[in-house]
Amino acid sequence: MYEEWGGAPAAGVITGMARVQSRMVMIIANDATVKAGAFFPMTSKKVIRAQNIAIENRIPTIYLVDSAGVFLPLQEDVFPDTDDFGRVFRNNAVMSAMGIPQIAAIMGMCVAGGGYLPVMCDHLLMTDGSGLFLAGPALVQAAIGQKVSAEELGGAAMHSAISGTIDFREPNDEACIARIRSIVEKWGYRRLSPWDRKKPVDPALAAEEIYGIFDPSPARPYDMKEVLARVLDGSRFDEYKPEYGKTLICGYGRIGGFAVGIVANQKLHAQQTDHEGHKRVEFGGVIYTESAEKAARFIMDCNQNLIPLVFFHDVNGFMVGRDAEWSGIIKAGAKMVNAVSNSVVPKITVIVGGSFGAGHYAMCGKAYDPRFVFAWPTARYAVMSGESAAGTLVEIKVKQLERGGKKLSEEERKELYDSVKRTYDEQTDPRYGAARLWVDKIIDPIETRDAITQALEAAALNPDVAEFKVGVLQT
């Protein structure tokens, strides 16, 4: 992104969860090698996403600050909106009021908006040689004609002894980090969450075997239960309604010792008997009326019993056609979306393969507030697949031209198809989604268990659970 400005690797900020003195924390660190740590539009959104994760899960947050403030050529996309620069400082204040500890360490120049963030935190450290000011020396001279050095204007010595802005003055980065660790080590503990956890048990089957089980090709079905058996504690799974709505797998298990409810797309084709006794084949990865109804009930049960939910995506969407519509697919899907939308237990999403259309929504896509969204490198994420989109758009274009008395040659049709498919394939790549924060982290399949465990440990820091209500359900 931002190639026209020379690029901005990782949007100029590093974010992630780690442990400091055994305590889980969120780290937000400016990368001053990228435009002096200036905030691009995606920088703000990335910091806000990290803060929102910290807010939802009550994760203490450490900021390593070295920022020139807003990247001025793009100020219109950084400055004014609710998910822009100002929201960062609002979140600082809200997090402090919620009792979420925040430590900021100024380890470079912090100018203008870049200076507000650290001062909004609970603990403020600053290294010698760093600067903290609303306007740097050049702007001060231009604005009011005053000549002053950076050290006199906003150095560590001044802020320690004269303005009293900082809490700790440190000689260098190493001493500053040591002080942060010393502060964290003395924090007290808050009450624990209600999520049940026992001693973790490794899966009975090797995680590396996932490579041979999972197949991202839509033409080759695989058994999602085999994937789950390499993620769940002891490979044990209590499947819910296993003979009904078979294209969605629901059930209970443990991951990292935590009790979880699993909702996963089954890619094997299944035979289903309808209310009139007719048998039909249901395609794997497609959500049918029965599977949507089963999942909605299961999700509500997990909320009733305070069991976090983990969603495994490999979904093409909801079934279409006359039989599906007559069976009430829309209202069944609406019921599932309602249950997901109103869930109060932690939700964690793992996109292993395709995640398309309304199926993405029903399986707790980004818009439905999962605490974390992980994706395998094989994930694909869009309204529809590249092949489907290209085929649909080509047909629309052909009909438009035919109404005008024109006709596409086979070569022109192929060129249009390839062009659309190429664009969709690029946009469905998980790296494209991760760069736009649709995905929190791309993980190796064998890291799935560890990633979910860490997410559940983060969720366990927040003991508050709202009352579960779904409003009016389609029946």
N, C-alpha and C positions, 0 to 999 in steps of 0.2 A: 504493500500500500504506500501511497504518497511518493510514488516514483518521480513525479514531476518536481518534487522538492528534495530529491536525492535519497529518498527512502527514509523510513523510520523503523528500524528493526525492533520488533516486540513493542512498538508504539512508544519506545523510550522509557519503559517502566517494567520492572520485574515484579510479579506478584505470585504468591504461593503460600501454602501452609508448611510449617516446620515445627520442630520442637526446640525450645530454649530452656535449659535447666529442667528438662522433662515435661515442661508445660507446652501444650499446643498453642501456637500463635499464627496469626496472619502476617506475612511480610509484604510490605509495599516499598519498593526501592527504586528511586529515579536512576536512570542510566545517563550520566552527564556526557557520555561520549556520543549521544544522539541529540544533536542540536542543543547542547548545554542543558539537557533535561527538560526542554520546553514541552508544554502540553499541546499535543495534536488533538483533534476531535476524538480519536480512538483512545488516546491516553486517558482522557477524562472518563470515558466509558469503562475502561479497564479498571481504573482505580475505584470507580463507583461500584462495579461488579464485585471487586474484592471486599469493599466495605459492606455491601449488601449481604454477602456470604457471612461476614463477621457479625453483622447485626442479627441475621436469622439464627445463627448458631451460638451467639455470645462469645465469639473468639477474640481474645486479647490481640491487639494489633500494634505492630512496630513499623514505623515509617523511617526509612533512611533517605533523608531529603537533600537533594542537590538539583535545584530547578530554577530555570530562568523565567518561569511563569508561562503565560499563554504564547503559543507560536503565532505571532502577529499576522502573518499573511493569511491565516485561516481563522482569524478571531471570530468571524460570524458563525462558524460552526463549533466554536469552543466555548464561547462566553455566555449566551443568554438563557438556554433552555433548561428544563428540569433534569435532563441527564447530561448536563454540561458542567463546566469548571466549578461554578458556584455550589453545585450539589455536594461536592467533596467537603466543603467547609460546613455545610448544613449537616452532613452525616457525622463529621467530627463532633459537633455539638450534641447531636442526638445520641451517639454512641456513649459519650461521657455521661449524659443524663441517665442512660440505661445501666450504667455501672460497668460498661465494657472498658477495661483498661487500655489506654493508648500511650505509647511512648514514641516521641519523635526525636531523631538525632540529626542535627544540621551538620552535614559533612561536606560543605561546599558553599557556593553562592546561592542564596534564596532571595529572589527579587519579586516584588509586587505580589501577585496572587500566590506565587510559590512560597512566600513568606507567611501567609495566613495559616496554611495547613499545620505547620509545626506548633504555632502559638495556640491553636485550638485544642491541642492535646493535653493530657493530664501531666505528663512528665516531658520536660524539654532539655535536651543536651546539645552542646555545641562545641566544636573543635576549634582550636586556635587556627587562624588563617581563613576561617569561613566568614561568610557575610550574611546578615539578615537585615533587609530594609525594604520599605515600600517602593522607594525609588533609588536607583544606584547613583553614584557620583556624577556621571555624565548628565543624567536627567535632572538631577538637583541643580546643577550649574545652568542647564538650559532653562529650567523653569523659574528659578529664583535668583540666579546669578551667584550662588554660594559655592565656593571651591572647598572641597573637603575630601579626605582620603576615604577609601572603603573601610579601613580599620576604624577610623574615628567615627565614621557615619554609622556603622553597624557591625563592628567586629565583636569577637567573643568577649574580649576584656570589657568593652563598653557595656554590652548587654548583661554581663555578670555583675559589674560593680556600680553602674550608673542607672541604666533603665530597669534593671532587675527582671528582665524578661526571661532569662534562661535559669534553669534550676541547677545544672551542672556544667561547668566549663572543663573541657578535657584537652590535653596537649596534642593528641593525635587520634587517628581512627581506631587504633588498637585499644587505647585506653577507653575510648568512647564505647566500643563494643563490650569491653569488660565491665563497664559501669552498667550497661543495659542488662547484662546477664546477672549482675549483682542485685539489681532492682527486681527483676522477674523472680529470682530465687526466693524473695521474701513475701510474695503475694500470698494471700489467704485463699481458701477454697469455698466455693458457693455450693448450695445444695445440688444434688445430682438429679438427672432427668429420670423419667419413669420407664425408659426403654429397658427391657430385660436383657441382661448379659451374663453369660456363663463363661467358664474357661474355654478358650478357643480350641478347636480340634481340626487338624489339617484334613483336607479332603482325602478320601480313600483312594482317589484316582489322580494321576499326575496332571498338572495344569498344562504341561507341554503337549499333551495329547489333543488339546483344543485345535492345534494347527492342522491336525489330520482329520478332525471331525467337521469343523466349520468350513463351509464352501460359500463364497459370496456370489456365485453365479445363480441367477434366478432360475435357471433350468435344472439345477441340481439340488433337490431337497436334502435337508439334514435334520437330525433329531436334536432339538434345543435342549431336551432333558439331559442329553449326554454332555452338553456344554455346562449346564447347571451342576451336574454331578462333579465337575472339576472346579467348582467355585464354592459350593456349600460345605459347611463343617461336616466332616464324616461322610460326605456325599449323601446325606440323609435329606429326604424331601417328603413332606406330607401333602400329597396332591389333593386339591379341592375339586370336587365334581369331575373326576378324570374321564368319565364317559360322556360328558355333555359339553358342547361348544369346544371341540377338541383343537381348534386352530389358535386358541389362547390357553396357555398353561398358567394355572393359578395354584398357589400352595404355600405352605409354611416351611421354613428352614432356619438355619443360623449361618451368619457370615461373620467371621472374626469373633464368635461368641455371642453376637447380637441376634435376637429373634427378629426375623424379617418376613414380610409377605412378598412373594414373587409374582409378578405379572409378566409373562414372556410370550412372544409370538412363536408358535410352533410352525416350522417350515415343512414338516411332513404332510402330505395329503391325507385326509381322513374321510371315513364314511359316516354319514349322519342320517338318522331316520327322522322325517318330519312328523307333524301331528296327524297326518293322514296315513302314516305307515309307509310312505314312499322313501326309498333310499336314494341318496345322492352322494357324490364325491365333493368334498370341500377342499379348496386349494390352500396349501400351506402359505402362511404369511398374510392371509386375507382375514379380516374380521367379519364374521357373520352375525346374524341376530342373536343366536344362542350364545356365542362366545362373548358378545358385548354384554348381554344380560348377566352371564356368569361373572364376568370381571367386575361389573358394577356392584353386584352383591358382595363379592369378595373384598373389594376396596372398602366398602362400608363396614364390613366385619372387622377389617384391620384397624379402622379408625375407632370402632366401638371398643376394641380390646387393646388399644395403644401399641400397635405393632407397626414399625416403619415399613415403608413400601419401596421395593426396588423393581424398576421396569427394564426389561431387556427388549430392545427394538430390533426387529427385522420384518417390517410391515409394509405391504404394498398399498394398504388402504382398506376401506369397507367394500363389501360385496355390492355390486350393482346389478340391475336387470329387474324384470317383472317379478320373479319369484322372491327376490330380496325385498323389493318394495312392498309386496303383498304381505310378507312376513313381519313388516314393521321395522326394517333396518334403521330408518331415521330415528325413530323414537328410542330404539335400543341403544343406538350410538349416543343420542342425547343424554340418556340415563348414565352411560359410562362417563361421558365428559363432565356431567354434573358431579358425579362422585369424585372424580379426579380433581375437579376445580375446587371443591369444598373440603378436601382432605386437610386434616390438621396435624397428622403425623408427618415426620420427615419423609420426603420423596427423593429418590436418587434414580437418575436415568442413565442407562448404558446403551448406546447405539452401536450395535455390532454389525449390522448390514444396512439394508435400505430402511429409510424412515420417510414415507411419502404421504402427502395429502392429509386428510382428516384422521388417518391412522396415527400419524405423528402426534396430533393433538390429543387423541384419546389415550395414547400411551405416555402421557405426561411429557410433552415437548416443552421447550424453553418457556413458552408463554404461560405454562401452568405451574410455574413456581417450584420446579424441583430444586432442592438445596444444592445439588451438583449435577452437571451433565458431563458424562464421559463418552468418548467415542473411540472405537477401534479404527485402525488405518483403513479398514475395509468399509467403513460407514459411508452411506450416501444419503443426502439430506436435502429434500426439495418438495415442491408441490407434486411432481411426478418424475419418473425416470427420464433420462435423456432420450431414450428410444420412443417412449410414449409422447413426450412433448414434441419431438421432431415430427413424428407421424401426424399428430393432431394439427400442428401449425402448418405443415405442408398441405394437408387437406383443406384447411381454411383458405390458404393462399390460392390454391387451385380453383376453388369455388368462386373466390373474388374475381380472379382473372376471367373465368368462364362467363361470369355475368357481364363482363366488359367485352366479350367476344374474343378473348385471347386464350392461348393454350400453352402450357409449359411442356417443353420437350423432356424426355426421360433424363437427359443429361442435366437440365436445369432443375428438375425435381430432386435429383440426387445431390446436386450442389447445395440446394436449399436445405435438404434434410441433414447433410453433413455439417453445414454451418450451424444450424440450431442445436444439433446433438453435441457438437464441440463446445458450444457455449454452456449448455446444461451440464455436460460432464465436468467442465472446469468449476462450475458453481456448486456442484454436488460433492466435490472433493472435501473431505473433512478439514483439510488445511485452510480451505477458503472459509468454511464456517468458523473455525477456531480463530482466524484472524479478525473476524467480525463479532467474536464473543458469543456466537450461537452455541459453542462447545467450550467447556471450561478446561478440558485437558484431553489430548489424544493419548491413549494408553496402549501398550502392547497387550494382546489378549491374556497373556499369562500374569499380567499385573492387575487383572480385574478384581480379584479377591482383596488384594492389598488396598487398592484405590477405594473400594466400597467400605472396607473396614475403617480406613482413615476418615472417610466422609461420615460414617456412623459415630466415630469417636468425637468428631467435631459437633455433630448434632446433639450428642449427649451432654454438651456443655450448656445447653439451653433447657431448663427444667419446665418452662411454661408451655402448656398445651391449651389451646382455645377449645371452646365447646364445639362439638361436631354437629353441624346442621346442613341439610341439603336443600331445603326449600321445596318447591313443587317438582316432583319427579314425573316424567312420562311413564305411564303404566299400560 
